[in-house]
Amino acid sequence: MGESKPTLNENDQPITPEASGETPQTINQLRQQAHTELQAHNWLQASQYLNELIQRNEAEEEDLVGLAAALDALSEYDALLAISTRLLDAQPNSATALAFKARALQKLERISEATIANDQALLLDTNLPLAWLNRSGLQLIQQRFPEALRNAQRAVMLAPEDARAWANQGVALMNFQRLNEALDNFNRALVLDEHNFFALHMKGEILCRLGRMQEAIAVTREVLLQHPGHTPSLVQAAQALRALEMYDALKEVARELIAQVPDNLFAWENYMRAWRGLGQYAEANETLDQLLQLDPANVRFWTLKADTLYRLERYREAVRCSEHAVRLDIDYAPARRIYEKSLKQVQQKREKAILHTVHPQS
């Protein structure tokens, strides 16, 4: 963070700060602003200042490391890979640069390359928090959950202020069904970084699994405010709303899911369940037609179709649908029950018609 370094003009002559109209104080102020924004986790502003230093050919190694941290936080992984490569060109044995490179490669789904780079980082510095965070993340991707948990614990120990380490530990604990402990980890991550979208989403997932649906709805609402249309959170919301029988809201969430994934059975089934829950069986029946186009051999959908037609007093059609369901699975008791109920109604209507014919009203 010393004096500004001279650059060259087109005649390969040094351009001094005075000649360029810039002063050393200007560069120092820019650098100071950048690192102030980094400390405040104002990543976008920090990256803008640091990129300006690069454009002025004034960026030092510390600035590039800061820019790498900002790009990681902003999920700009192609740019992160470029910056980490630039750092390694200058310092081939930089453990920090290798760890940032591994981070970028992991997020770009280049898992083998990421593993190699991260192992090299740990060989150079066995106490580098980012490298342990990376290793736990890579092992979670590879479903090596015992190792992932151990390495996430190491990352938390080395960097207890890093929300990502707590989130990785939470994911590992989830895979051992230690849900309450996992929830504590995601809550801890959110205390450290209230904008940690991944931790917030995973918190909603755990609350759904624990059956704490009112809390899950509050979390998914917060997620969707940050990221409107986030499909996994819409799925969580649908699960919670259906469990709480909040059918008006479920209808809207399912409709949004259908707009995003038109052939998704989960979306269409919840849309149908919402209509049935609201007692609007004609709309539910139309939705079931769409479900049966998507999955024509589903005995549950045929049974629900029969039940919906029964509620609409369309008994003959209910018999035909329930017969089809029974043919699909003779042991499926709900299909047999709705078949027998529908057939009984058809027979009673036939008997009433016969009686009316024999004894017509005068």
N, C-alpha and C positions, 0 to 999 in steps of 0.2 A: 504494500500500500504506500510505496514511496513516490518519488517524482515521476512525472509522465515521461515516457520514452519517445524519442524522436522517430517519426516515420519518414518515408522517402517520397519525394515528388516524382513526376514523370521523367525528370533528368537525373534520377538517382541521387539527388541532393537531400540532405536531412531537412525536414520541415520542423522547425522549433515551435513550441507552443506560441511564442510571440508572433512568428510568421503566419501561423494558421489562424490566429485570432483566438486561440484557446490558451488558458493559463493553467499551470499545475493545480491551482485551487479549483478550477472548473472540473478537472478530472477527479480530484479527491472528493469534491462534493458529490459528484455523480456516484462514485464508488460508495461513499458513506450512505447516500440515500438508498442504494441497492441493498446494502447489508442491513440497514435499518428495516427495510421492507421484508427481507428474509427472516429476520428475527421475529417480526410481527406476523409471519406466515401470510403476507400479502403477496402471493406467488406471482400473479400476473404482473403487478407493478414492478416487482423485483426483476422478473425476467426481461421486462422492457428496458430497465436501466442497464442491466448486465449485457444485453444484446447491443445497446448503444456503445458500451465500452469495447465490445468486440469489433464493431464497425469502425471505431476510432483507432483500432489496433492498440488498445491500452489495457486489454484484459490480462490479468495475472492469473496464476494457477488457482488462487483462492476464489477468484471471481468465477472461473469455470466450474469449480466444485459447487459454488452457490447456485449457478445457473442449472447445473445438473439436478440439484435438490428441487429447484423450482419446477423444472420440466417434469420430474417424477411426480410431484404433487399435482401438476396440471394434466397428467396422463398423456403427455406429448412424447411418446416413446421412440418414435423415429428420430426426433430431434435429440432426445436423451442419448440414443446410441451414437449419433454423430458427435456430440460433445464429449462423451466418454472416450470415444476413439481418438478425438483430438488430444484429450488429456494423456492418453496412453502413448501417443506419438511423442509427447514431450517427456513423459515419465513412465517408461515401460513397466516399472516395478511398483506402480502406485496401486496399493490394495483398494483404496477408495474408488479410483477410476475403474478398476476391474469389477468391483461390486456394483457400481452404477451401470456398467456394461451388461453385467449379468441380469440386473433388474430390467433393463430395456429388452434384452433378448427373451427373458421369461414372459414379459407382457406381450411381446410380438410372437409368442408361441414357438420360439426356437429353443426348445427345452434342452436338447443335448448341448448346444453351444452355451446356453446360460449356465448349465451345471459345470462345464469346464471352466468358464470364466470365474464363477463363484468359488470353486475349489481352489483356484489359483489365488484369489483374494484371501482366503482363509489360511493358505500356506504362508502368505506374507504377513498377515495380522490375524491372530487367533482370537482377538477381542474386538473385532470390528462388528458393531451391532447390525449394520445393513447386510453384511454377509450372512449372519445367522438368520435374519429376517428372510432373506432370499432363500436360504436353504430350507427353512420350514415351509415357505410357499411352494417351492419346487416339489417337496415331498408330499404336500397336500395334493398337488396336481397328480402326482404319481400314486396317490392313495396309500402311501406308506405312513400310516397315521401314528404308530408309536414313535417313529423317528421324528415325524413332524411335531409332535407334542413336545418331545425333549428339546428340540432345537428352537421352538417358539418360546419355551421356558427360558432358554439361554438368552434369546433376544430380549425378553422382558427383563431379565436380570441385568443385562448390559445397558438397556435403554428403556427404563420404566416409563419415560415420558413419551414414548413412541406408540401412538394409538394403533398403528398397523401390527405391531408385535402382539398386543393384547387381542386384536381381532383374529390373527392367525392362531393364537392359543385357543380362542373361543371355537373356531372351526374344528380344530383337532379334538377338543373336548366333546363337541357335538357328535363326532363320529364314534365316540365311546358311550353315547347316550347319557353323558353327564350334563344334562340340559341346564340345570340351575347354575352350575359352575360356569357353563358356557355363557349363559345370560349375564352373569356377573362380569365376565370378561368383556362382552360387547358394551355393557353399561360403562365399564371403565374406559374403554376406547372412546366412547362418546363424551365422557367428561373431558378427556384430553383433546378431542377434536369433534366438536358438535356437528361439523359438516362431513364427517366420515360416512359417506353414503352406504358403503358396503356394510359397516357395522350396524347401521340403522336398519338396513334391509334384513340382515341376519337376525337382529333382535326380533323383528316381526315374525320371521320364520319360527324361532324358538317359542314365542308366545302362542303361535298357532298350535305347535306341537304340544304345548303344555295345557292347551284348552283355555287359555286366558284371552278370550276372543275380543272383549271390549278393549283391552289394552292393545291387542294386535291391530284393531281397526284404527286406533289413534296413531299408531306407528306408521301404518300403511298410508294414512292420510298425510302424514308429514313427509314420507318418502315421495308421494305423488305430487306434493306441492313443489318439492325440489326438482323432481324429474317426471313431469307429466307423461302419462302413457307408458310408464315402466312396466313391462309385461309381467315379470315375476311378482311385483307388488300388487298388480291387479288380481293375479291368481290368489295371493294371500288374502286380499280384501274379499274376494268371492267366497273363499272358504269360511272366513270369519262371519260374514254377513249371512251366509246360508245357515251356519250353526246357530246364529242368534235369531233366525227367522225374520230378518229385516229385508223383506222381499222387494220393496220399492227400490231400495238402494242396490240390492243384488241385481235387479233387472238392468239398471244403468251401468253397473260395472261389467256385467256380462255382455251387454251391447257394445261397450268399448273394446272388450277383448275380442269379440267377433269382428269388429272393424279392423283390428290389428292382425288377427290370425283367423281368417274366414273358415278354415277347415278344421278348427280345433274342437274336438269333442267335449272337452271340459267346459269351454265357453258356451257352446250350444246347450249342453245339459243344464248348466246353471241358469241359462236364460229360460229354458223350459221349466225348471224348478221354481223360478221366480213367478212365472205366469200361473203355475198351479197353486203356489202359495198364496197368490192374490185372488184365487178362485176364478181366474179368467181362462177357462178350459178350452175355449175355441182357439185362443192364441197359443196355448200350450200344445194343442193338437197340431197346429201348423208347424210349430217348432219341432215337434217329434217327427214330422215328415222329413225335415232337413236332417235330423239326427240319423234317421234310418237310411237316408241316401248315403251318409258318410259311413255308417256301420250297419249294413243290412242283416247281419247275422247275430246281432246283439239281443239276447233273450230278454234282458232288462228293459230295453227300449220298446220292444214289441209288447211286453207286459204293461208298461206305462201307457203305451198307446191304447191298449185295450181298456185300461182303467180310466183313461181320460174320456174315451168314447162312451164308456158306461156312465160316467158322470154327466155327459151330454145327452144321456138317454138314447144313444144310438147303439141299441143292444145287438142288433144283427152284425154290425161292423165290429163291435167289441168281441163277439164270438169268433169271427174270422181271424182277428188279430191274436186273440188268446190261443186259438187253435194252432196258429203258426208258431207262437211262442212255445207251446207244449211240444210241437214237433222238433223244435230246436233243442229243447232240453226237457225231457219227460219228467225229470226229477226236480225241476224248479217249482217249488210249492206255490209261490205267488202267481205264477202263470196258470196253474191248475185251479186255484181259488177264483181268479177273475173269470176263467172260462166257465166254471160251474155257476157263478153268480149271473153272468151274462146269459147263459143258456136258460137258466131258470126264468129270467125276465122275458126272454123270447117266448118261452112256453106259456107263461102266464098271460102275455098279451095275446097269444094264439087262442088260449082257452076263453079269454074275455070276448074275443072276436066271434068265436063259435057260439058262446052264450047269447051274444047280441043278435046273431043270425037266427038262432032258434027261438029266442024270446025278444023279438024287436019291441021297442017302446012304442006305445000307441000315440 
